[in-house]
């Protein structure tokens, strides 16, 4: 607007002529009583918690542990080198992607629980090396804490 440099984030009021500002201010329509009433009604009917969030009750112990296949969603994955391979459909995925996906699933199912190396190893079940899981978590999540109290977000 008015030959403003494109690298500047906005135009200051002092850069505009006074009559431009007055024109902009004078063209704003006044709110009617009906519009104000509608705005108040919208504010009063605002819902913070969704009525559609019907999460079934479950416990950690009830759930099957293991990495699910990204293709067929079955828990039939085994680790071979740097890859996870599905016994059912043969889909091949990198171990890193599978562990990150499993961590996200764990976070979705248990939002109040912290993701640690031990909990994720127990959740994934097929990855035997804690060190391997720890390296994947360090590279893909934010590390919080030190020593025994490390968890990831």
C-alpha positions as CSV (number, residue, x, y, z in Angstrom):
1,X,0.0,0.0,0.0
2,X,1.5,3.4,-1.1
3,X,4.8,2.0,-2.3
4,X,5.5,0.3,1.1
5,X,8.6,-1.9,1.1
6,X,7.5,-5.6,0.9
7,X,9.9,-6.6,3.7
8,X,8.2,-4.4,6.3
9,X,5.5,-6.2,8.2
10,X,3.0,-3.4,8.4
11,X,2.3,0.2,7.6
12,X,2.4,2.7,10.5
13,X,-0.4,5.2,10.9
14,X,2.1,8.1,10.5
15,X,2.8,6.8,7.0
16,X,-0.7,7.4,5.8
17,X,-2.3,10.8,5.1
18,X,-4.8,12.0,7.7
19,X,-7.7,12.0,5.3
20,X,-7.2,8.3,4.5
21,X,-7.5,7.3,8.1
22,X,-10.5,9.6,8.6
23,X,-12.2,8.0,5.5
24,X,-11.5,4.5,6.9
25,X,-12.9,5.4,10.3
26,X,-16.0,7.1,9.0
27,X,-17.0,4.2,6.7
28,X,-17.3,1.7,9.6
29,X,-21.0,1.0,10.1
30,X,-22.5,1.3,13.5
31,X,-23.6,-1.9,15.2
32,X,-27.3,-2.4,15.5
33,X,-29.1,-3.8,18.5
34,X,-29.8,-7.0,16.7
35,X,-26.1,-7.5,15.8
36,X,-25.1,-6.8,19.4
37,X,-27.7,-9.3,20.6
38,X,-26.5,-11.9,18.2
39,X,-22.9,-11.4,19.3
40,X,-23.8,-11.8,22.9
41,X,-25.8,-14.9,22.1
42,X,-22.8,-16.4,20.3
43,X,-20.5,-15.6,23.2
44,X,-22.9,-17.2,25.7
45,X,-23.4,-20.4,23.7
46,X,-19.7,-21.0,23.3
47,X,-18.8,-24.6,24.2
48,X,-15.3,-25.4,25.4
49,X,-15.6,-29.2,25.7
50,X,-16.8,-31.1,22.7
51,X,-20.0,-33.2,23.3
52,X,-18.8,-35.6,20.6
53,X,-15.6,-36.8,22.4
54,X,-16.9,-40.2,23.4
55,X,-13.7,-42.1,24.3
56,X,-14.3,-45.7,25.5
57,X,-12.9,-46.7,28.8
58,X,-9.9,-49.0,28.7
59,X,-6.8,-49.8,30.7
60,X,-3.2,-50.2,29.6
61,X,-3.3,-53.9,30.7
62,X,-6.3,-54.7,28.5
63,X,-4.6,-53.6,25.3
64,X,-2.5,-55.7,23.0
65,X,1.1,-54.4,22.9
66,X,3.2,-54.3,19.8
67,X,3.8,-52.2,16.7
68,X,0.9,-52.2,14.3
69,X,1.4,-52.5,10.6
70,X,1.0,-49.1,8.8
71,X,-0.7,-50.8,5.9
72,X,-3.2,-53.4,7.4
73,X,-3.2,-52.1,11.1
74,X,-2.6,-55.6,12.5
75,X,-0.2,-56.3,15.3
76,X,1.9,-58.7,13.3
77,X,5.1,-56.9,12.8
78,X,8.6,-58.2,13.4
79,X,11.9,-56.4,13.4
80,X,14.6,-57.3,10.9
81,X,17.6,-55.1,10.9
82,X,16.5,-51.5,10.4
83,X,13.0,-52.4,9.2
84,X,9.7,-53.7,10.5
85,X,8.0,-56.2,8.3
86,X,4.4,-57.3,8.6
87,X,3.8,-61.0,8.7
88,X,0.3,-60.5,7.3
89,X,0.7,-58.3,4.2
90,X,4.5,-58.0,3.9
91,X,4.6,-54.2,4.2
92,X,8.1,-53.0,5.0
93,X,8.6,-49.8,7.1
94,X,11.7,-48.3,8.7
95,X,12.0,-49.1,12.4
96,X,12.3,-45.3,13.2
97,X,9.0,-44.5,11.5
98,X,7.3,-47.4,13.2
99,X,8.6,-46.4,16.7
100,X,7.6,-42.8,16.2
101,X,4.2,-43.8,15.0
102,X,3.8,-46.1,18.0
103,X,4.9,-43.3,20.3
104,X,2.2,-41.0,18.8
105,X,-0.4,-43.7,19.3
106,X,0.6,-44.1,22.9
107,X,0.4,-40.4,23.4
108,X,-3.1,-40.3,21.9
109,X,-4.3,-43.2,24.0
110,X,-2.7,-42.1,27.2
111,X,-2.3,-38.3,27.1
112,X,-1.6,-38.1,30.9
113,X,1.3,-40.6,30.8
114,X,4.9,-39.6,30.0
115,X,6.7,-41.2,27.1
116,X,9.8,-42.8,28.4
117,X,12.2,-45.4,26.9
118,X,10.9,-48.1,29.2
119,X,7.2,-47.5,28.6
120,X,7.7,-47.3,24.8
121,X,9.8,-50.5,24.8
122,X,7.0,-52.2,26.7
123,X,4.4,-50.7,24.3
124,X,6.3,-51.7,21.1
125,X,7.2,-55.1,22.5
126,X,9.1,-56.3,19.4
127,X,12.0,-53.9,19.8
128,X,14.4,-55.5,22.3
129,X,17.0,-52.8,22.6
130,X,16.2,-49.9,24.9
131,X,19.2,-48.0,23.5
132,X,17.7,-48.2,20.0
133,X,14.4,-46.8,21.2
134,X,16.2,-44.1,23.2
135,X,18.1,-43.0,20.1
136,X,14.9,-42.8,18.0
137,X,13.1,-40.8,20.7
138,X,16.0,-38.4,21.1
139,X,16.1,-37.7,17.4
140,X,12.3,-37.3,17.0
141,X,11.0,-35.8,20.2
142,X,11.9,-33.1,22.7
143,X,13.9,-34.6,25.6
144,X,12.9,-33.4,29.1
145,X,14.7,-34.1,32.3
146,X,18.0,-35.9,33.1
147,X,19.2,-39.3,34.0
148,X,16.5,-41.6,35.3
149,X,13.8,-38.9,35.0
150,X,14.0,-38.4,31.2
151,X,10.8,-38.3,29.2
152,X,9.8,-37.1,25.8
153,X,7.2,-34.8,24.4
